[in-house]
Amino acid sequence: MGIESLLENQPYVKQVWTVEETMGGDGEIAGLYRNSYVEEKSGDLFLQFHPSCFLTSSGASHGTPYEFDRNIPLVFYGRAIKPGMTDAIAHSVDIATTLADILRVSVPANVDGRRLVLD
């Protein structure tokens, strides 16, 4: 029995993904794990726990592929912030770009984020 089978037989593990399965997969979960993969730092396996399994006492780790763990409220507050809200999807890379815009700091060309705009 290999390590994958051993892990998948655990009651809290839904699926074990190899790097090859993650890189070659075309589903949403494979894509999410692919986005988290860093060749020099990532391990050989991704463990997809069941949605009811929490590895923290707070109930969210922001590291699972499930919708409830991926959506994080984002609030900007201060004198330079125009009141408003948006339902647009924001990514963590958008925070620096948005704050740079608010602070009128130039953003390097190689930054991936986009400025968040309120409705």
Number of C-alpha atoms within 10 A of each C-alpha: 5 6 10 15 11 10 15 17 12 11 10 16 15 15 17 19 19 16 19 11 15 21 15 12 15 10 9 10 16 20 16 15 21 18 11 12 17 9 9 6 7 11 11 11 15 20 17 20 20 14 15 8 15 14 11 8 7 7 12 15 12 13 13 20 17 15 10 12 14 14 12 13 6 10 6 13 8 7 6 9 11 12 11 9 12 10 7 10 8 18 15 10 13 17 17 16 21 19 16 14 15 13 11 9 11 9 15 8 6 6 11 12 16 15 16 17 12 11 9
